[in-house]
Amino acid sequence: MVSAGDHELVAVVTGGASGIGRATAGLLAARGATVISLDHTHRPDDPSEPAAGKVARIAFDVREWNNLTPLLDDLESRGFSATALVNNAAILDLGPAIDLEVDRLRLV
């Protein structure tokens, strides 16, 4: 088990469906952490990471900040109190930032 001081490590990983986020979630779980993987592309039929810890996959778009507090409250009511955050979610826009629309720039 991985700990954060006196508590079990419960890590929220944004962008956890692929790439660095998925690898990070798998590594944390393999080391015994409970992982809450958030990604707008998660589907209920996604398989869990083969790891010693637990990975809960939740479809969630981190751009929807109004929904974040209710999500964390729901997770806490189920016994998951986040002790770490891996803020990995991102989008990629190629090209000069000066050419991006303001709304798109806010997402980068």
C-alpha positions in Angstrom: 0.0 0.0 0.0 1.2 3.5 -0.8 0.5 6.1 1.8 0.3 9.9 2.0 1.3 10.5 5.6 -1.1 8.7 7.8 -3.6 8.0 5.0 -3.8 5.5 2.1 -3.0 7.2 -1.2 -6.1 7.9 -3.2 -5.0 9.6 -6.4 -7.2 11.4 -8.9 -5.6 11.2 -12.4 -7.0 13.5 -15.1 -6.6 12.4 -18.7 -6.3 8.8 -17.5 -7.6 7.0 -20.5 -4.5 7.0 -22.6 -0.8 7.9 -22.8 1.0 9.3 -19.8 -2.2 9.5 -17.7 -3.0 5.8 -18.3 0.6 4.8 -17.5 0.6 7.0 -14.4 -2.7 5.5 -13.2 -1.4 2.0 -13.8 1.9 2.6 -12.0 0.2 4.1 -9.0 -2.3 1.2 -8.8 0.6 -1.3 -9.2 2.2 0.3 -6.2 -0.9 -0.1 -4.1 -2.7 3.2 -4.5 -6.4 3.5 -5.2 -6.7 5.5 -8.4 -9.6 7.5 -9.7 -9.0 7.9 -13.4 -11.0 10.8 -15.0 -11.2 11.2 -18.8 -14.0 12.3 -21.1 -13.4 9.2 -23.3 -13.8 6.6 -20.5 -16.6 4.1 -21.2 -18.2 1.8 -18.6 -16.9 -1.3 -20.6 -13.2 -0.2 -20.4 -11.2 -2.9 -18.7 -9.4 -2.2 -15.4 -5.7 -1.9 -15.3 -4.1 -5.2 -14.4 -2.6 -3.9 -11.1 -2.5 -4.7 -7.4 -4.4 -1.5 -6.6 -7.8 -0.4 -7.7 -8.5 1.9 -10.7 -12.0 3.4 -10.9 -12.6 4.8 -14.4 -15.0 7.7 -14.6 -16.2 9.5 -17.7 -15.6 13.1 -16.8 -14.6 16.2 -18.7 -12.4 18.4 -16.5 -13.4 21.4 -18.5 -16.8 21.2 -16.8 -15.6 22.6 -13.4 -19.2 23.1 -12.2 -19.5 19.3 -12.0 -16.2 18.7 -10.1 -17.4 19.4 -6.6 -20.4 17.1 -6.9 -18.1 14.4 -8.3 -15.6 14.7 -5.5 -18.5 14.7 -2.9 -19.9 11.6 -4.5 -16.6 9.8 -4.4 -16.0 10.8 -0.8 -19.5 9.5 0.2 -18.3 6.1 -1.3 -15.2 6.2 0.9 -12.7 7.7 -1.6 -11.1 10.8 -0.2 -8.6 12.1 -2.7 -5.1 12.6 -1.2 -3.3 13.3 -4.5 -3.9 14.9 -7.9 -2.1 14.2 -11.2 -3.4 17.0 -13.4 -2.6 15.4 -16.8 -5.6 16.2 -18.9 -4.7 18.4 -21.9 -5.5 19.1 -25.5 -3.1 19.6 -28.3 -3.4 22.5 -30.8 -0.5 22.7 -33.3 0.4 26.1 -34.6 1.1 29.6 -33.2 -0.9 30.4 -30.1 -1.6 33.9 -31.5 -3.8 32.2 -34.1 -6.0 30.4 -31.6 -9.4 31.7 -30.7 -9.7 32.8 -27.1 -12.1 30.0 -26.2 -9.8 27.4 -27.6 -6.7 29.0 -25.9 -8.4 28.6 -22.5 -8.5 24.8 -23.0 -4.8 24.5 -23.8 
